[in-house]
Amino acid sequence: WRWILSRTFRTQREAENAAAQLMSFAG
């Protein structure tokens, strides 16, 4: 479970970072 949770958290964090970069690039 820890591995899955960690993987999901990492994916979410990466998605957030990608969204932030996209907003910064578009804005």
N, CA, C and O atoms as CSV, one atom per row, in Angstrom:
chain,resi,resn,atom,element,x,y,z
A,1,TRP,N,N,0.836,-1.197,0.000
A,1,TRP,CA,C,0.000,0.000,0.000
A,1,TRP,C,C,0.871,1.248,0.000
A,1,TRP,O,O,0.587,2.217,-0.704
A,2,ARG,N,N,1.921,1.214,0.786
A,2,ARG,CA,C,2.794,2.404,0.835
A,2,ARG,C,C,3.332,2.739,-0.547
A,2,ARG,O,O,3.380,3.901,-0.950
A,3,TRP,N,N,3.743,1.674,-1.278
A,3,TRP,CA,C,4.317,1.926,-2.601
A,3,TRP,C,C,3.271,2.563,-3.511
A,3,TRP,O,O,3.558,3.520,-4.230
A,4,ILE,N,N,2.052,2.017,-3.469
A,4,ILE,CA,C,0.982,2.561,-4.319
A,4,ILE,C,C,0.682,4.001,-3.920
A,4,ILE,O,O,0.553,4.876,-4.776
A,5,LEU,N,N,0.573,4.242,-2.612
A,5,LEU,CA,C,0.268,5.596,-2.144
A,5,LEU,C,C,1.372,6.554,-2.590
A,5,LEU,O,O,1.104,7.650,-3.083
A,6,SER,N,N,2.610,6.119,-2.406
A,6,SER,CA,C,3.732,6.986,-2.772
A,6,SER,C,C,3.709,7.255,-4.272
A,6,SER,O,O,3.934,8.385,-4.705
A,7,ARG,N,N,3.437,6.217,-5.069
A,7,ARG,CA,C,3.416,6.387,-6.514
A,7,ARG,C,C,2.299,7.359,-6.917
A,7,ARG,O,O,2.504,8.239,-7.753
A,8,THR,N,N,1.119,7.188,-6.314
A,8,THR,CA,C,-0.002,8.072,-6.642
A,8,THR,C,C,0.335,9.503,-6.261
A,8,THR,O,O,0.077,10.431,-7.026
A,9,PHE,N,N,0.911,9.682,-5.076
A,9,PHE,CA,C,1.256,11.024,-4.619
A,9,PHE,C,C,2.261,11.658,-5.579
A,9,PHE,O,O,2.153,12.832,-5.933
A,10,ARG,N,N,3.227,10.863,-5.984
A,10,ARG,CA,C,4.250,11.395,-6.888
A,10,ARG,C,C,3.597,11.803,-8.211
A,10,ARG,O,O,3.904,12.860,-8.761
A,11,THR,N,N,2.703,10.965,-8.714
A,11,THR,CA,C,2.041,11.288,-9.978
A,11,THR,C,C,1.239,12.571,-9.839
A,11,THR,O,O,1.263,13.434,-10.716
A,12,GLN,N,N,0.524,12.684,-8.715
A,12,GLN,CA,C,-0.289,13.890,-8.499
A,12,GLN,C,C,0.609,15.114,-8.439
A,12,GLN,O,O,0.301,16.162,-9.008
A,13,ARG,N,N,1.717,14.961,-7.745
A,13,ARG,CA,C,2.643,16.099,-7.612
A,13,ARG,C,C,3.199,16.469,-8.998
A,13,ARG,O,O,3.323,17.648,-9.328
A,14,GLU,N,N,3.526,15.466,-9.789
A,14,GLU,CA,C,4.055,15.752,-11.127
A,14,GLU,C,C,2.998,16.468,-11.964
A,14,GLU,O,O,3.302,17.412,-12.693
A,15,ALA,N,N,1.755,16.007,-11.849
A,15,ALA,CA,C,0.664,16.632,-12.611
A,15,ALA,C,C,0.513,18.086,-12.179
A,15,ALA,O,O,0.319,18.975,-13.009
A,16,GLU,N,N,0.603,18.316,-10.875
A,16,GLU,CA,C,0.477,19.693,-10.368
A,16,GLU,C,C,1.614,20.550,-10.916
A,16,GLU,O,O,1.401,21.686,-11.341
A,17,ASN,N,N,2.817,19.993,-10.901
A,17,ASN,CA,C,3.971,20.745,-11.396
A,17,ASN,C,C,3.797,21.053,-12.884
A,17,ASN,O,O,4.081,22.164,-13.332
A,18,ALA,N,N,3.331,20.065,-13.642
A,18,ALA,CA,C,3.126,20.257,-15.081
A,18,ALA,C,C,2.075,21.341,-15.306
A,18,ALA,O,O,2.235,22.195,-16.177
A,19,ALA,N,N,0.997,21.303,-14.517
A,19,ALA,CA,C,-0.073,22.304,-14.666
A,19,ALA,C,C,0.484,23.688,-14.344
A,19,ALA,O,O,0.183,24.661,-15.036
A,20,ALA,N,N,1.294,23.771,-13.296
A,20,ALA,CA,C,1.872,25.064,-12.912
A,20,ALA,C,C,2.759,25.585,-14.045
A,20,ALA,O,O,2.716,26.771,-14.372
A,21,GLN,N,N,3.546,24.720,-14.630
A,21,GLN,CA,C,4.430,25.150,-15.723
A,21,GLN,C,C,3.596,25.616,-16.912
A,21,GLN,O,O,3.918,26.614,-17.557
A,22,LEU,N,N,2.511,24.875,-17.197
A,22,LEU,CA,C,1.654,25.228,-18.329
A,22,LEU,C,C,1.038,26.607,-18.096
A,22,LEU,O,O,1.032,27.452,-18.991
A,23,MET,N,N,0.519,26.827,-16.884
A,23,MET,CA,C,-0.096,28.125,-16.559
A,23,MET,C,C,0.940,29.233,-16.689
A,23,MET,O,O,0.663,30.296,-17.245
A,24,SER,N,N,2.137,28.972,-16.170
A,24,SER,CA,C,3.193,29.987,-16.223
A,24,SER,C,C,3.557,30.271,-17.684
A,24,SER,O,O,3.798,31.419,-18.058
A,25,PHE,N,N,3.594,29.226,-18.498
A,25,PHE,CA,C,3.959,29.393,-19.901
A,25,PHE,C,C,2.855,30.133,-20.657
A,25,PHE,O,O,3.136,31.018,-21.465
A,26,ALA,N,N,1.599,29.766,-20.391
A,26,ALA,CA,C,0.467,30.386,-21.090
A,26,ALA,C,C,0.220,31.792,-20.547
A,26,ALA,O,O,-0.134,32.702,-21.296
A,27,GLY,N,N,0.411,31.961,-19.224
A,27,GLY,CA,C,0.138,33.266,-18.615
A,27,GLY,C,C,1.276,34.220,-18.910
A,27,GLY,O,O,1.240,35.375,-18.485
